[in-house]
Amino acid sequence: MRNNVGRLDAAIRWTLAAVFFAVAIMFRDVTVVTFGSALVALVLAGTAATRSCPLYAVLGLRTDHAEDGPQKGEGHAH
C-alpha cells in the first residue's frame, strides 16, 4: 500500500497512541476500556509506523502531499 500519512499526521498518531496506551494502563481494572484503548493505540501506532492508513485509502485522503515532490510535467521548463 502506498504511503498516504504525512510526517505531522504520523507524529500526531504516535502521540495519541501513547495516550491511549497510558489510558489502557491506568484503567487496567476495567476490561472493556483496557482492551479498547489498547486496540486503538495499536492501530494508531501501526498506521504511524507504516505511514499508511487503509481508511484514508478508502476515502481517497492523503496528508503527505508536501512530500510528493514535483509531479510529472511540473517544474520543468521546455
Backbone as CSV, one residue per row, in Angstrom:
resi,resn,N_x,N_y,N_z,CA_x,CA_y,CA_z,C_x,C_y,C_z
1,MET,0.849,-1.180,0.000,0.000,0.000,0.000,0.893,1.242,0.000
2,ARG,0.508,2.218,-0.755,1.259,3.459,-0.882,1.118,4.314,0.383
3,ASN,2.186,5.010,0.740,2.124,5.908,1.896,1.109,7.011,1.633
4,ASN,0.251,7.246,2.618,-0.729,8.321,2.499,-0.831,9.121,3.797
5,VAL,0.107,8.897,4.719,0.133,9.594,6.002,1.395,10.452,6.048
6,GLY,1.213,11.748,6.195,2.341,12.676,6.252,3.074,12.613,7.587
7,ARG,4.198,13.318,7.657,5.021,13.299,8.873,4.304,13.882,10.083
8,LEU,3.628,14.990,9.916,2.898,15.595,11.032,1.764,14.676,11.479
9,ASP,1.046,14.120,10.533,-0.036,13.186,10.828,0.510,11.975,11.600
10,ALA,1.652,11.442,11.169,2.257,10.300,11.856,2.678,10.673,13.277
11,ALA,3.225,11.868,13.458,3.637,12.311,14.797,2.425,12.427,15.724
12,ILE,1.334,12.940,15.195,0.109,13.043,15.986,-0.401,11.651,16.345
13,ARG,-0.337,10.730,15.397,-0.766,9.351,15.654,0.097,8.694,16.730
14,TRP,1.427,8.916,16.693,2.313,8.372,17.732,1.935,8.929,19.103
15,THR,1.666,10.233,19.151,1.298,10.866,20.417,-0.016,10.301,20.956
16,LEU,-0.997,10.189,20.087,-2.284,9.631,20.503,-2.152,8.165,20.915
17,ALA,-1.301,7.418,20.231,-1.073,6.020,20.603,-0.516,5.935,22.022
18,ALA,0.420,6.818,22.350,0.989,6.833,23.708,-0.083,7.171,24.738
19,VAL,-0.954,8.117,24.402,-2.033,8.493,25.316,-2.987,7.315,25.521
20,PHE,-3.364,6.647,24.446,-4.283,5.514,24.577,-3.641,4.342,25.325
21,PHE,-2.332,4.120,25.128,-1.643,3.086,25.907,-1.653,3.454,27.391
22,ALA,-1.446,4.726,27.694,-1.476,5.176,29.094,-2.861,4.965,29.693
23,VAL,-3.899,5.263,28.924,-5.268,5.045,29.398,-5.493,3.555,29.667
24,ALA,-5.000,2.705,28.772,-5.154,1.263,28.961,-4.482,0.805,30.249
25,ILE,-3.336,1.392,30.551,-2.615,1.022,31.778,-3.325,1.565,33.014
26,MET,-3.775,2.814,32.939,-4.425,3.432,34.093,-5.756,2.762,34.439
27,PHE,-6.477,2.311,33.428,-7.792,1.701,33.660,-7.740,0.189,33.468
28,ARG,-6.653,-0.430,33.908,-6.465,-1.866,33.710,-7.507,-2.706,34.440
29,ASP,-8.205,-2.139,35.410,-9.250,-2.873,36.126,-10.570,-2.910,35.357
30,VAL,-10.696,-2.050,34.350,-11.910,-2.007,33.520,-11.558,-2.652,32.180
31,THR,-11.940,-3.910,32.034,-11.506,-4.713,30.892,-11.859,-4.083,29.547
32,VAL,-13.077,-3.601,29.394,-13.503,-3.037,28.114,-12.666,-1.812,27.754
33,VAL,-12.431,-0.950,28.718,-11.626,0.251,28.473,-10.182,-0.140,28.155
34,THR,-9.642,-1.098,28.886,-8.265,-1.530,28.666,-8.080,-2.071,27.256
35,PHE,-8.921,-3.021,26.862,-8.774,-3.614,25.532,-9.117,-2.631,24.418
36,GLY,-10.130,-1.820,24.632,-10.493,-0.822,23.624,-9.383,0.196,23.407
37,SER,-8.840,0.703,24.498,-7.756,1.689,24.395,-6.499,1.070,23.793
38,ALA,-6.187,-0.144,24.203,-5.004,-0.817,23.660,-5.163,-1.080,22.163
39,LEU,-6.353,-1.463,21.741,-6.603,-1.710,20.320,-6.462,-0.432,19.502
40,VAL,-7.058,0.637,19.980,-6.940,1.930,19.287,-5.468,2.354,19.225
41,ALA,-4.740,2.177,20.325,-3.323,2.546,20.364,-2.523,1.728,19.357
42,LEU,-2.805,0.436,19.261,-2.082,-0.414,18.303,-2.360,-0.004,16.862
43,VAL,-3.602,0.322,16.566,-3.945,0.765,15.207,-3.250,2.087,14.883
44,LEU,-3.287,3.032,15.814,-2.621,4.316,15.596,-1.115,4.138,15.424
45,ALA,-0.506,3.324,16.272,0.939,3.092,16.174,1.285,2.386,14.859
46,GLY,0.465,1.440,14.463,0.710,0.722,13.211,0.627,1.615,11.993
47,THR,-0.393,2.466,11.963,-0.531,3.368,10.814,0.550,4.449,10.830
48,ALA,0.999,4.841,12.005,2.088,5.822,12.089,3.402,5.196,11.640
49,ALA,3.647,3.960,12.052,4.906,3.290,11.709,5.007,3.009,10.217
50,THR,3.903,2.590,9.597,3.931,2.262,8.166,3.629,3.474,7.295
51,ARG,3.130,4.558,7.937,2.716,5.781,7.242,1.705,5.477,6.141
52,SER,0.854,4.493,6.445,-0.177,4.090,5.510,-1.460,3.806,6.292
53,CYS,-2.554,4.430,5.882,-3.827,4.279,6.583,-4.867,3.716,5.610
54,PRO,-5.362,2.500,5.871,-6.367,1.916,4.977,-7.642,2.755,4.869
55,LEU,-8.063,3.392,5.960,-9.257,4.237,5.911,-9.035,5.437,4.991
56,TYR,-7.849,6.038,5.067,-7.525,7.139,4.156,-7.591,6.656,2.708
57,ALA,-7.083,5.451,2.449,-7.085,4.911,1.088,-8.514,4.741,0.572
58,VAL,-9.405,4.222,1.414,-10.801,4.027,1.025,-11.472,5.364,0.744
59,LEU,-11.169,6.364,1.568,-11.790,7.678,1.418,-11.071,8.576,0.409
60,GLY,-9.928,8.116,-0.096,-9.174,8.905,-1.064,-8.443,10.089,-0.449
61,LEU,-8.105,9.992,0.832,-7.419,11.081,1.531,-5.924,10.823,1.591
62,ARG,-5.159,11.910,1.636,-3.700,11.840,1.811,-3.265,13.064,2.592
63,THR,-2.310,12.878,3.501,-1.759,14.015,4.231,-0.276,14.180,3.950
64,ASP,0.242,13.482,2.959,1.670,13.568,2.641,1.936,14.286,1.328
65,HIS,1.067,15.206,0.940,1.212,15.917,-0.332,2.528,16.670,-0.453
66,ALA,2.988,17.283,0.600,4.213,18.082,0.542,5.434,17.204,0.290
67,GLU,5.340,15.918,0.558,6.481,15.022,0.401,6.514,14.363,-0.967
68,ASP,5.533,14.664,-1.826,5.465,14.042,-3.141,6.556,14.523,-4.077
69,GLY,6.985,15.769,-3.913,7.933,16.339,-4.851,7.206,16.784,-6.104
70,PRO,7.929,17.216,-7.112,7.277,17.665,-8.336,6.579,16.513,-9.035
71,GLN,5.388,16.778,-9.539,4.645,15.794,-10.286,5.144,15.757,-11.717
72,LYS,4.830,14.723,-12.422,5.245,14.568,-13.799,4.783,15.783,-14.614
73,GLY,5.735,16.414,-15.283,5.418,17.569,-16.105,5.505,18.892,-15.382
74,GLU,5.689,18.860,-14.068,5.775,20.109,-13.302,7.239,20.415,-13.005
75,GLY,7.541,21.674,-12.932,8.867,22.086,-12.510,9.930,22.050,-13.609
76,HIS,9.531,21.747,-14.816,10.489,21.703,-15.924,10.074,22.678,-17.002
77,ALA,10.989,23.545,-17.382,10.702,24.472,-18.478,11.187,23.840,-19.774
78,HIS,10.328,23.824,-20.779,10.710,23.251,-22.077,10.834,24.304,-23.116
